[in-house]
Amino acid sequence: MISLKWGTILNNNSTGFSGISSFSHSQRKASTPVVVVTLSPNGRGGERRVKASMESTLKEMRDGASVLDMDPKSTVGGGVEDVYGEDRATEDILVTPWTFSVASGYTLLRDPHHNKGLSFTEKERDAHYLRGLLPPAIVSQALQEKKVMHNLRKYQVPLQRYMAMMDLQERNERLFYKLLIDNVEELLPVVYTPTVGEACQKYGSILRRPQGLYISLKEKGKILEVLKNWPKKSIQVIVVTDGERILGLGDLGCQGMGIPVGKLALYTALGGIRPSVCLPVTIDVGTNNEQLLKDEFYIGLRQRRATGQEYSELLHEFMCAVKQNYGEKVLIQFEDFANHNAFELLAKYGTTHLVFNDDIQGTASVVLAGVVAALKLVGGTLAEQTFLFLGAGEAGTGIAELIALEMSKQTKAPLEETRKKIWLVDSKGLIVSSRKESLQHFKKHWAHEHEPVKTLLDAVKAIKPTMLIGSSGVGQTFTKEVVEAMASFNERPVIFALSNPTSQSECTAEEAYSWTKGRAIFASGSPFDPVECNGKVFVPGQSNNAYIFPGFGLGLVISGAIRVHDDMLLASSEALAGQVAEENFEKGLIYPPFSNIRKISAEIAANVAAKAYDLGLATRLPRPANLVKYAESCMYSPVYRSYR
């Protein structure tokens, strides 16, 4: 095994360097830098030479610089440092499997970033001391993929498939992403909703190897040090949760880590963001879930959830530490925070950091795209529609606001006017002006003049919406009476049952189609199987945030954006709606198939990046001539690389 280390020569004799001094980063700059080549003591190592290609990899390490100090111009698309030249190389060019040393032998087989299993060639097995450590067969990545899919399909329980996929990610990263990209429609429900919800509930029991960073109240005052413990120094995307509102399952505390891990897997598979620049984070401030507090396998702090100043100070320290450690252009995605914290964090840091809340903004973007696409089936303009929401939390109000913004943009009418076309129902009934004093601040915009209405059914009959959108997190709330009422005054009623997981969906696809005799235009947050109704097969659309956030994040990265603007969200919705083909509409679909997701993500990224340049928020100059091609060129490829 060859190790390359920085140090100062203590003794140089005929057998090579006999030792190195201990050092810190600052001491390293002050002392005379050398590269110490530690050769394998097995007799063959002394004959092995450090090739010229290795020297070229290190040519920037001059004048006392370390890997951490290399020229920031050594970048790939997206502004991510490509220290070892791996991503600038084409798939035909040989690369070196660097970690802190040149990985070889047993270590290489247990490095998920470079392990290829039985796909190592004869030459690679010789070069990296793998002889005898692998069976003699050599198989292709395609055959490995076929084998894993064969084994996955044998599992009857979705959680078993989830655990098998997580094991694969920890064993062979490239094969994991190749599998996910090539089988996205089959595996998306496994690595994300709905299965990830069950995984989070049981995370303490199924945890085998920690993923991501856990920052708890114990780390208060030293979060910057904790961030420096993460082995990758160039981070572009962080997904962070405090676990208080995981999907529709409530407070899962520290076990909410499954959400950032799953989201970032999709950032890579669907959006092409390199896995090495992604960081999942869980902020553990305790949990109010009594069942978890009593669970002997719970992995988080065993205390009631911190609130108020203690909570705010911890989050503020985290936000400042992230910016200090990773810079201005790192994207921080807030995920599954409770309503009160979600809105406050987005408002507080939206002007100082590159932040994005998927529950508020991502959900809004994907639903707006579905609404725009549905207009091609319903007819009329956006401004001619009337919307009724069940659920006035961060998702519901976020969607409503983005629809109102798009309506205002199209009609040039004031935002205050377009909001009047949108009505919301919460747990106490229709939100009306007589309730305004008692409403939370984010609901006040939606308190319109109307007499009080207590139930959803009465609200549907009174408002007569053309589109009904559920984001309540409560299952079976779109009852037969509600859906039939929608169908009574709409030729093509549009119904979005967005709550996750499937058990919390406001109604099923089968119910929506059967109760409207096949006239409904339906989309849900979690997947449903095709439905046959009146002799016709309907394929339910999935209004999944995974359509938006991977491409949205890629657009921010490739443009070097420093802030998120509402116009970027509108741009992403327009790009997604534009990807729905005529054959999709014929099946009743208002979203394109996930099989085209990388192409879709590239289009979204290009639209978002273009808007960032137009708004003067992009820092990656000059602007690429063709943003779609540029986005595609920046995408991570999971195809195996050939090693020297």
C-alpha positions as CSV (number, residue, x, y, z in Angstrom):
1,M,0.0,0.0,0.0
2,I,1.3,3.5,-0.8
3,S,0.5,6.3,1.6
4,L,1.2,9.9,0.9
5,K,1.7,12.1,4.0
6,W,2.7,15.6,4.7
7,G,5.5,16.1,7.1
8,T,9.1,17.3,7.7
9,I,12.1,15.0,7.1
10,L,13.6,13.7,10.3
11,N,16.0,11.2,8.7
12,N,16.8,10.4,5.1
13,N,18.8,7.2,4.7
14,S,19.3,4.7,2.0
15,T,16.1,2.8,2.7
16,G,13.9,5.9,2.4
17,F,12.2,8.3,4.9
18,S,12.3,6.7,8.3
19,G,9.8,9.1,10.0
20,I,7.8,12.3,9.9
21,S,7.1,14.8,12.6
22,S,3.7,15.5,14.0
23,F,2.2,18.7,12.8
24,S,-0.8,20.9,12.6
25,H,-2.2,22.6,9.5
26,S,-0.4,25.9,10.5
27,Q,2.8,24.1,11.3
28,R,2.7,22.3,8.0
29,K,2.9,25.6,6.2
30,A,5.8,26.8,8.2
31,S,7.9,23.7,7.9
32,T,9.6,22.3,4.8
33,P,6.9,20.2,3.1
34,V,7.7,16.9,1.6
35,V,5.6,14.0,0.3
36,V,6.4,10.9,2.2
37,V,5.9,7.8,0.2
38,T,5.3,4.8,2.5
39,L,5.8,1.6,0.6
40,S,4.2,-1.7,1.4
41,P,6.5,-3.9,3.4
42,N,5.5,-7.0,1.6
43,G,8.6,-7.1,-0.6
44,R,6.9,-5.9,-3.7
45,G,6.3,-2.4,-2.6
46,G,10.0,-1.5,-2.9
47,E,9.8,-2.2,-6.6
48,R,6.7,-0.1,-7.1
49,R,7.2,3.4,-8.5
50,V,5.2,6.6,-8.0
51,K,4.1,7.3,-11.6
52,A,4.2,10.6,-13.4
53,S,0.5,10.7,-13.3
54,M,0.6,10.8,-9.6
55,E,3.1,13.6,-9.7
56,S,0.7,15.6,-12.0
57,T,-2.1,15.1,-9.5
58,L,0.1,16.7,-6.8
59,K,1.6,19.4,-9.0
60,E,-0.5,22.1,-7.3
61,M,0.8,21.3,-3.9
62,R,3.7,23.7,-4.0
63,D,5.0,26.4,-1.7
64,G,3.8,24.6,1.4
65,A,0.3,24.1,0.2
66,S,-1.8,21.1,1.2
67,V,-4.7,19.4,-0.4
68,L,-6.9,21.9,1.5
69,D,-5.0,24.8,0.0
70,M,-5.2,23.9,-3.6
71,D,-6.2,26.5,-6.2
72,P,-9.9,26.9,-6.1
73,K,-9.9,27.3,-9.9
74,S,-9.4,23.5,-10.0
75,T,-13.1,23.0,-10.2
76,V,-15.7,21.1,-12.1
77,G,-19.1,22.4,-13.1
78,G,-21.0,23.5,-10.0
79,G,-18.0,25.1,-8.3
80,V,-17.1,21.9,-6.4
81,E,-13.4,21.4,-5.8
82,D,-12.2,18.4,-7.8
83,V,-8.9,18.0,-5.9
84,Y,-7.9,14.7,-7.5
85,G,-9.0,15.3,-11.1
86,E,-11.5,12.5,-11.0
87,D,-14.5,14.4,-12.3
88,R,-12.6,16.3,-14.9
89,A,-11.5,13.0,-16.4
90,T,-13.6,11.3,-19.0
91,E,-14.8,7.8,-18.3
92,D,-12.0,6.5,-20.6
93,I,-9.2,8.2,-18.5
94,L,-7.6,6.3,-15.7
95,V,-8.0,7.7,-12.2
96,T,-6.4,7.0,-8.9
97,P,-8.7,5.8,-6.1
98,W,-7.5,8.4,-3.5
99,T,-8.6,8.5,0.1
100,F,-6.1,9.8,2.6
101,S,-3.8,7.3,0.9
102,V,-3.9,5.3,-2.3
103,A,-6.5,2.7,-1.4
104,S,-5.5,-0.9,-2.1
105,G,-6.0,-4.4,-1.0
106,Y,-8.5,-5.1,1.9
107,T,-8.9,-1.3,2.5
108,L,-10.0,-0.7,-1.1
109,L,-12.7,-3.4,-0.9
110,R,-14.2,-1.7,2.1
111,D,-14.1,1.8,0.7
112,P,-17.7,2.4,-0.7
113,H,-16.5,5.3,-2.9
114,H,-14.1,3.1,-4.9
115,N,-15.1,-0.5,-4.3
116,K,-16.3,-2.3,-7.5
117,G,-16.6,-5.8,-6.0
118,L,-16.2,-8.5,-8.7
119,S,-15.9,-5.8,-11.4
120,F,-12.2,-5.2,-10.7
121,T,-10.2,-6.2,-13.8
122,E,-7.2,-8.6,-13.8
123,K,-4.9,-5.6,-14.2
124,E,-6.5,-3.7,-11.3
125,R,-6.4,-6.8,-9.0
126,D,-2.6,-7.0,-9.6
127,A,-2.0,-3.3,-9.3
128,H,-4.0,-2.9,-6.0
129,Y,-3.1,-6.2,-4.3
130,L,-6.5,-7.7,-4.6
131,R,-5.3,-11.2,-5.6
132,G,-6.9,-13.8,-3.3
133,L,-9.2,-11.2,-1.7
134,L,-11.9,-11.7,-4.4
135,P,-13.3,-14.8,-6.2
136,P,-11.7,-15.3,-9.6
137,A,-14.8,-14.3,-11.6
138,I,-14.9,-10.9,-13.2
139,V,-18.4,-9.5,-13.9
140,S,-19.7,-6.2,-15.4
141,Q,-21.5,-3.5,-13.5
142,A,-24.6,-4.4,-15.5
143,L,-24.6,-8.0,-14.2
144,Q,-24.0,-6.8,-10.7
145,E,-27.1,-4.5,-11.1
146,K,-29.1,-7.4,-12.4
147,K,-28.1,-9.6,-9.5
148,V,-29.0,-6.9,-6.9
149,M,-32.4,-6.2,-8.5
150,H,-33.1,-9.9,-8.5
151,N,-32.4,-10.2,-4.8
152,L,-34.3,-7.0,-3.9
153,R,-37.4,-8.3,-5.7
154,K,-37.4,-11.3,-3.5
155,Y,-38.1,-9.2,-0.4
156,Q,-41.8,-9.0,0.5
157,V,-41.4,-6.3,3.1
158,P,-40.6,-2.8,1.9
159,L,-38.4,-2.1,4.9
160,Q,-36.2,-5.1,4.0
161,R,-35.7,-3.6,0.6
162,Y,-34.8,-0.2,2.2
163,M,-32.2,-1.8,4.5
164,A,-30.7,-3.8,1.6
165,M,-30.4,-0.5,-0.4
166,M,-28.8,1.3,2.5
167,D,-26.3,-1.7,3.0
168,L,-25.5,-1.4,-0.7
169,Q,-24.8,2.4,-0.4
170,E,-22.4,1.7,2.4
171,R,-20.7,-1.1,0.5
172,N,-20.6,0.1,-3.2
173,E,-21.7,3.7,-3.7
174,R,-21.5,3.8,-7.5
175,L,-23.5,0.6,-7.9
176,F,-26.1,2.0,-5.5
177,Y,-26.6,5.1,-7.6
178,K,-26.5,3.2,-10.9
179,L,-29.3,0.9,-9.6
180,L,-31.3,3.9,-8.4
181,I,-31.0,5.8,-11.7
182,D,-31.8,2.9,-13.9
183,N,-34.7,1.7,-11.8
184,V,-36.0,5.0,-10.4
185,E,-39.7,4.3,-10.7
186,E,-39.4,1.0,-8.8
187,L,-36.8,2.1,-6.2
188,L,-37.9,5.7,-5.4
189,P,-40.7,4.4,-3.1
190,V,-38.1,2.2,-1.4
191,V,-35.4,4.8,-0.7
192,Y,-37.9,7.6,0.0
193,T,-41.6,8.0,0.7
194,P,-43.5,5.9,1.7
195,T,-40.9,3.4,3.0
196,V,-38.6,6.0,4.5
197,G,-41.3,6.9,7.0
198,E,-41.4,3.4,8.5
199,A,-37.5,3.5,8.4
200,C,-37.5,6.6,10.5
201,Q,-39.9,5.2,13.0
202,K,-37.7,2.2,13.4
203,Y,-34.3,3.9,12.8
204,G,-32.9,3.1,16.2
205,S,-33.5,-0.6,15.7
206,I,-32.2,-0.8,12.1
207,L,-29.2,1.5,12.4
208,R,-26.0,-0.3,11.4
209,R,-23.6,2.5,10.4
210,P,-24.2,6.1,11.2
211,Q,-24.7,8.4,8.2
212,G,-24.4,12.2,8.3
213,L,-23.7,14.5,11.2
214,Y,-25.7,14.4,14.5
215,I,-25.6,17.8,16.2
216,S,-27.3,17.9,19.6
217,L,-27.5,20.3,22.5
218,K,-24.4,18.6,23.8
219,E,-22.5,20.2,21.0
220,K,-23.6,23.8,21.7
221,G,-20.7,26.1,21.5
222,K,-18.6,23.8,19.4
223,I,-20.7,23.2,16.2
224,L,-17.9,24.5,14.0
225,E,-15.6,21.8,15.4
226,V,-18.2,19.2,14.8
227,L,-18.5,20.3,11.1
228,K,-14.8,19.9,10.8
229,N,-15.1,16.3,11.9
230,W,-16.8,15.5,8.6
231,P,-14.2,13.9,6.3
232,K,-15.3,15.9,3.1
233,K,-14.2,19.5,3.2
234,S,-16.0,20.8,0.1
235,I,-19.7,20.7,0.7
236,Q,-22.3,22.1,-1.7
237,V,-25.7,20.8,-0.4
238,I,-26.8,20.2,3.2
239,V,-30.2,18.8,4.1
240,V,-31.0,19.4,7.8
241,T,-33.9,18.4,10.0
242,D,-34.8,18.6,13.6
243,G,-37.1,15.7,13.3
244,E,-40.2,17.4,14.8
245,R,-42.5,16.8,11.8
246,I,-41.4,13.8,9.8
247,L,-43.7,13.4,6.8
248,G,-47.2,12.9,8.4
249,L,-45.8,10.9,11.3
250,G,-45.0,13.6,13.8
251,D,-42.1,14.0,16.1
252,L,-39.5,11.3,15.5
253,G,-36.6,13.2,17.1
254,C,-33.1,12.1,16.2
255,Q,-34.5,9.2,14.1
256,G,-35.5,11.7,11.5
257,M,-32.0,11.3,10.0
258,G,-33.5,8.9,7.4
259,I,-35.1,12.0,5.7
260,P,-31.8,14.0,5.0
261,V,-30.1,10.7,4.0
262,G,-32.9,9.8,1.6
263,K,-33.2,13.4,0.2
264,L,-29.5,13.6,-0.6
265,A,-29.5,10.2,-2.3
266,L,-32.1,11.7,-4.6
267,Y,-30.0,14.8,-5.1
268,T,-27.3,12.6,-6.5
269,A,-29.5,10.0,-8.4
270,L,-32.0,12.4,-9.9
271,G,-30.1,15.7,-9.9
272,G,-26.6,14.6,-10.5
273,I,-25.0,16.3,-7.5
274,R,-21.9,14.4,-6.5
275,P,-22.4,12.4,-3.3
276,S,-19.1,13.6,-1.9
277,V,-20.4,17.2,-1.7
278,C,-23.7,16.2,0.1
279,L,-24.0,16.4,3.9
280,P,-27.1,15.1,5.9
281,V,-27.5,16.7,9.3
282,T,-29.9,16.1,12.2
283,I,-30.3,18.7,14.9
284,D,-31.2,16.9,18.1
285,V,-32.9,19.1,20.6
286,G,-34.9,16.2,22.2
287,T,-38.3,14.8,21.4
288,N,-41.8,15.1,22.8
289,N,-42.6,11.6,21.5
290,E,-43.2,9.6,24.7
291,Q,-43.0,6.3,22.9
292,L,-39.5,7.1,21.7
293,L,-38.3,8.4,25.1
294,K,-39.3,5.0,26.6
295,D,-37.8,3.0,23.7
296,E,-34.5,1.4,24.8
297,F,-33.3,1.5,21.2
298,Y,-33.9,5.2,20.7
299,I,-30.6,6.9,19.5
300,G,-31.3,10.5,20.4
301,L,-31.3,12.7,23.5
302,R,-33.7,11.4,26.1
303,Q,-35.3,14.7,27.1
304,R,-38.3,16.9,26.1
305,R,-37.8,19.0,23.1
306,A,-35.9,22.3,23.7
307,T,-37.8,25.5,22.6
308,G,-37.5,29.2,22.6
309,Q,-34.1,30.9,23.1
310,E,-32.2,27.6,23.7
311,Y,-33.5,26.2,20.3
312,S,-32.9,29.5,18.4
313,E,-29.3,29.9,19.7
314,L,-28.4,26.3,18.7
315,L,-29.9,26.8,15.2
316,H,-28.2,30.2,14.8
317,E,-24.8,28.7,15.8
318,F,-25.3,26.0,13.2
319,M,-26.2,28.4,10.4
320,C,-23.2,30.6,11.2
321,A,-20.8,27.6,11.5
322,V,-22.0,26.3,8.1
323,K,-21.4,29.6,6.4
324,Q,-18.0,30.0,8.1
325,N,-16.9,26.4,7.2
326,Y,-18.3,26.0,3.7
327,G,-18.8,29.5,2.4
328,E,-21.6,31.6,0.9
329,K,-22.7,29.3,-1.8
330,V,-23.6,26.1,0.2
331,L,-27.3,25.3,-0.1
332,I,-29.0,24.5,3.2
333,Q,-32.3,22.7,2.7
334,F,-34.6,22.7,5.8
335,E,-36.6,19.5,6.0
336,D,-39.5,18.4,8.1
337,F,-39.3,21.2,10.7
338,A,-42.6,22.0,12.6
339,N,-44.7,24.8,11.1
340,H,-43.7,27.5,13.6
341,N,-40.0,26.9,13.2
342,A,-40.1,26.3,9.4
343,F,-41.5,29.7,8.6
344,E,-39.3,31.5,11.1
345,L,-36.1,29.9,9.9
346,L,-36.9,30.6,6.2
347,A,-37.7,34.2,7.0
348,K,-34.7,34.7,9.3
349,Y,-32.0,33.2,7.0
350,G,-33.5,33.7,3.6
351,T,-31.7,37.1,3.2
352,T,-28.3,36.0,4.6
353,H,-27.9,32.4,3.5
354,L,-28.7,30.2,0.5
355,V,-31.7,28.4,2.1
356,F,-34.6,26.4,0.7
357,N,-37.5,24.7,2.5
358,D,-38.7,21.7,0.6
359,D,-41.9,21.4,2.6
360,I,-42.9,25.0,1.8
361,Q,-41.2,25.9,-1.4
362,G,-40.5,22.5,-3.0
363,T,-44.0,21.2,-2.4
364,A,-45.4,24.5,-3.8
365,S,-43.3,24.3,-6.9
366,V,-44.3,20.7,-7.8
367,V,-48.0,21.3,-7.1
368,L,-48.0,24.5,-9.2
369,A,-46.4,22.5,-12.0
370,G,-49.3,20.0,-11.7
371,V,-51.9,22.8,-11.6
372,V,-50.4,24.4,-14.8
373,A,-50.3,21.1,-16.6
374,A,-53.9,20.2,-15.5
375,L,-55.2,23.4,-17.1
376,K,-54.5,21.7,-20.5
377,L,-57.1,19.1,-19.5
378,V,-59.5,21.4,-17.7
379,G,-59.3,24.4,-19.9
380,G,-59.2,28.1,-19.0
381,T,-56.5,30.1,-17.3
382,L,-55.0,29.9,-13.9
383,A,-56.8,33.1,-12.8
384,E,-60.1,31.5,-13.7
385,Q,-59.7,28.7,-11.2
386,T,-60.8,28.6,-7.6
387,F,-58.7,26.7,-5.1
388,L,-59.7,25.1,-1.8
389,F,-57.0,23.7,0.5
390,L,-57.5,21.2,3.3
391,G,-54.5,22.0,5.6
392,A,-53.1,25.4,6.3
393,G,-49.6,24.4,7.5
394,E,-46.3,25.1,5.8
395,A,-47.2,22.9,2.8
396,G,-50.7,24.3,2.3
397,T,-49.8,28.0,2.7
398,G,-46.6,27.6,0.7
399,I,-48.5,26.1,-2.3
400,A,-51.2,28.7,-2.0
401,E,-48.7,31.6,-2.0
402,L,-46.8,30.3,-5.0
403,I,-50.1,29.8,-7.0
404,A,-51.1,33.4,-6.1
405,L,-47.6,34.6,-7.2
406,E,-47.9,32.9,-10.6
407,M,-51.5,34.2,-11.0
408,S,-50.2,37.7,-10.2
409,K,-47.4,37.3,-12.7
410,Q,-49.7,36.2,-15.4
411,T,-52.5,38.8,-14.9
412,K,-50.4,41.7,-13.5
413,A,-53.0,41.9,-10.7
414,P,-51.8,42.7,-7.1
415,L,-50.9,39.7,-5.0
416,E,-53.6,40.7,-2.5
417,E,-56.2,40.3,-5.2
418,T,-55.0,36.9,-6.5
419,R,-54.9,35.5,-3.0
420,K,-58.7,35.9,-2.9
421,K,-59.1,33.1,-5.4
422,I,-57.6,30.7,-2.8
423,W,-59.4,29.4,0.3
424,L,-57.9,27.3,3.1
425,V,-59.6,25.0,5.7
426,D,-57.8,24.1,8.9
427,S,-58.8,22.1,11.9
428,K,-61.3,24.8,12.9
429,G,-63.0,25.2,9.6
430,L,-62.8,27.7,6.7
431,I,-60.3,30.4,7.4
432,V,-62.3,33.6,7.3
433,S,-61.8,37.2,8.3
434,S,-63.8,36.9,11.5
435,R,-61.1,34.5,12.8
436,K,-58.2,36.7,11.9
437,E,-57.2,37.8,15.4
438,S,-56.7,34.2,16.6
439,L,-54.8,33.0,13.5
440,Q,-51.1,32.2,13.3
441,H,-49.3,34.9,11.3
442,F,-48.8,32.7,8.2
443,K,-52.5,32.1,7.9
444,K,-53.7,35.7,8.1
445,H,-53.2,36.3,4.3
446,W,-55.9,33.7,3.6
447,A,-58.6,35.1,5.9
448,H,-61.2,36.3,3.4
449,E,-64.7,37.7,3.9
450,H,-67.2,34.8,4.3
451,E,-69.5,33.5,6.9
452,P,-67.9,30.8,9.2
453,V,-67.9,27.2,7.8
454,K,-67.1,24.3,10.0
455,T,-66.6,21.3,7.8
456,L,-64.7,20.6,4.5
457,L,-67.9,19.3,2.9
458,D,-69.8,22.5,3.7
459,A,-66.8,24.5,2.5
460,V,-66.7,22.7,-0.9
461,K,-70.4,23.4,-1.4
462,A,-70.0,27.0,-0.4
463,I,-66.8,27.9,-2.3
464,K,-67.4,25.5,-5.3
465,P,-63.7,25.1,-6.1
466,T,-62.4,23.8,-9.4
467,M,-59.3,22.4,-7.6
468,L,-59.2,20.6,-4.2
469,I,-55.8,20.3,-2.6
470,G,-55.1,18.2,0.5
471,S,-52.0,18.8,2.7
472,S,-53.5,18.1,6.1
473,G,-51.5,15.0,7.0
474,V,-54.8,13.3,7.9
475,G,-55.9,10.3,5.9
476,Q,-59.4,9.7,4.4
477,T,-60.5,13.3,4.8
478,F,-61.6,13.5,1.1
479,T,-64.7,11.5,1.8
480,K,-67.1,10.1,-0.9
481,E,-69.5,13.1,-0.2
482,V,-66.7,15.6,-0.6
483,V,-65.4,14.1,-3.9
484,E,-69.0,13.7,-5.3
485,A,-69.7,17.3,-4.4
486,M,-66.6,18.3,-6.4
487,A,-67.8,16.3,-9.4
488,S,-71.3,17.8,-9.2
489,F,-70.1,21.2,-10.4
490,N,-66.9,20.4,-12.3
491,E,-66.7,18.4,-15.5
492,R,-63.1,17.5,-14.7
493,P,-62.5,18.0,-10.9
494,V,-58.9,18.4,-10.0
495,I,-57.9,16.6,-6.8
496,F,-54.5,16.6,-5.2
497,A,-54.2,14.2,-2.1
498,L,-50.7,15.2,-1.1
499,S,-50.2,13.9,2.4
500,N,-47.5,11.3,3.0
501,P,-47.1,8.4,3.6
502,T,-49.8,6.5,1.7
503,S,-51.7,5.8,4.9
504,Q,-52.1,9.5,5.5
505,S,-53.4,10.3,1.9
506,E,-56.6,12.3,1.9
507,C,-58.1,9.7,-0.5
508,T,-56.8,6.9,-2.7
509,A,-56.6,7.0,-6.5
510,E,-59.2,4.3,-6.8
511,E,-61.6,6.3,-4.6
512,A,-61.1,9.5,-6.6
513,Y,-61.7,7.8,-10.0
514,S,-64.6,5.6,-8.9
515,W,-66.5,8.4,-7.1
516,T,-66.2,10.7,-10.1
517,K,-66.8,7.9,-12.7
518,G,-63.4,8.4,-14.1
519,R,-63.7,12.2,-14.6
520,A,-61.2,13.3,-11.9
521,I,-57.7,14.6,-12.6
522,F,-55.9,13.1,-9.7
523,A,-52.4,13.3,-8.2
524,S,-51.0,12.2,-4.8
525,G,-48.0,12.7,-2.7
526,S,-47.2,8.9,-2.4
527,P,-47.5,6.5,-5.3
528,F,-50.7,4.6,-6.2
529,D,-51.1,1.7,-8.7
530,P,-53.0,2.3,-12.0
531,V,-56.8,2.1,-11.6
532,E,-59.3,0.6,-14.1
533,C,-62.6,2.5,-14.1
534,N,-65.4,2.3,-16.7
535,G,-63.2,0.2,-19.0
536,K,-60.3,2.7,-19.0
537,V,-57.0,2.4,-17.2
538,F,-55.9,5.6,-15.3
539,V,-52.3,6.1,-14.2
540,P,-52.3,8.4,-11.0
541,G,-49.8,11.2,-11.1
542,Q,-47.4,11.5,-8.2
543,S,-46.9,15.1,-7.0
544,N,-43.6,14.2,-5.6
545,N,-41.1,16.9,-4.5
546,A,-38.4,14.7,-6.1
547,Y,-39.4,16.2,-9.4
548,I,-38.3,19.6,-8.2
549,F,-35.6,19.8,-5.5
550,P,-32.8,17.8,-7.2
551,G,-33.0,19.9,-10.4
552,F,-33.6,23.1,-8.4
553,G,-30.5,22.4,-6.3
554,L,-28.4,21.6,-9.4
555,G,-29.5,24.9,-10.9
556,L,-28.3,26.8,-7.8
557,V,-25.0,25.0,-7.7
558,I,-24.1,25.3,-11.4
559,S,-24.9,29.1,-11.4
560,G,-23.1,29.7,-8.0
561,A,-26.3,31.3,-6.7
562,I,-26.0,33.1,-3.4
563,R,-29.8,33.4,-2.6
564,V,-33.1,31.8,-3.5
565,H,-35.7,34.0,-5.1
566,D,-39.4,33.2,-5.6
567,D,-38.9,33.7,-9.3
568,M,-36.6,30.7,-9.3
569,L,-39.4,28.6,-7.8
570,L,-41.8,29.8,-10.6
571,A,-39.1,29.0,-13.2
572,S,-38.8,25.4,-11.8
573,S,-42.6,24.9,-12.0
574,E,-42.8,26.1,-15.5
575,A,-39.9,23.8,-16.6
576,L,-41.6,20.8,-15.0
577,A,-45.0,21.5,-16.5
578,G,-43.4,21.9,-19.9
579,Q,-42.1,18.3,-19.7
580,V,-45.5,16.7,-19.7
581,A,-46.1,15.2,-23.1
582,E,-49.3,14.6,-25.0
583,E,-49.2,10.9,-24.4
584,N,-49.1,11.6,-20.6
585,F,-52.2,13.7,-20.8
586,E,-54.0,10.9,-22.7
587,K,-53.5,8.7,-19.6
588,G,-54.7,11.5,-17.3
589,L,-51.2,12.2,-16.1
590,I,-50.2,15.8,-15.2
591,Y,-46.6,14.9,-14.4
592,P,-44.0,13.3,-16.7
593,P,-42.8,9.8,-16.0
594,F,-39.9,9.5,-13.5
595,S,-38.0,7.4,-16.0
596,N,-37.0,10.7,-17.6
597,I,-36.1,12.4,-14.4
598,R,-32.5,13.3,-15.2
599,K,-33.5,15.0,-18.4
600,I,-36.3,16.8,-16.4
601,S,-33.8,17.8,-13.7
602,A,-31.4,19.3,-16.3
603,E,-34.3,21.4,-17.8
604,I,-35.3,22.6,-14.3
605,A,-31.7,23.3,-13.4
606,A,-31.2,25.3,-16.6
607,N,-34.4,27.4,-15.9
608,V,-33.4,28.1,-12.3
609,A,-29.8,29.0,-13.3
610,A,-31.1,31.3,-16.0
611,K,-33.3,33.1,-13.5
612,A,-30.3,33.4,-11.1
613,Y,-28.3,35.0,-13.9
614,D,-31.2,37.3,-14.8
615,L,-31.6,38.4,-11.2
616,G,-27.9,39.0,-10.7
617,L,-27.7,36.3,-8.0
618,A,-25.3,34.0,-9.9
619,T,-21.5,34.1,-9.3
620,R,-20.3,31.6,-11.8
621,L,-19.2,33.7,-14.7
622,P,-19.3,33.8,-17.6
623,R,-22.8,32.5,-18.1
624,P,-22.7,29.2,-20.1
625,A,-24.2,29.6,-23.6
626,N,-26.3,26.5,-23.3
627,L,-27.4,26.0,-19.7
628,V,-29.2,22.6,-20.4
629,K,-26.1,21.1,-21.9
630,Y,-24.0,22.6,-19.1
631,A,-26.3,21.1,-16.5
632,E,-26.1,17.7,-18.1
633,S,-22.3,17.9,-18.3
634,C,-22.1,18.7,-14.5
635,M,-24.1,15.6,-13.5
636,Y,-22.4,12.8,-11.6
637,S,-22.1,9.5,-13.4
638,P,-22.2,6.3,-11.4
639,V,-20.4,4.2,-14.1
640,Y,-17.3,2.5,-12.7
641,R,-14.0,4.1,-13.3
642,S,-10.9,2.3,-14.4
643,Y,-8.0,2.4,-11.9
644,R,-4.3,2.7,-12.5
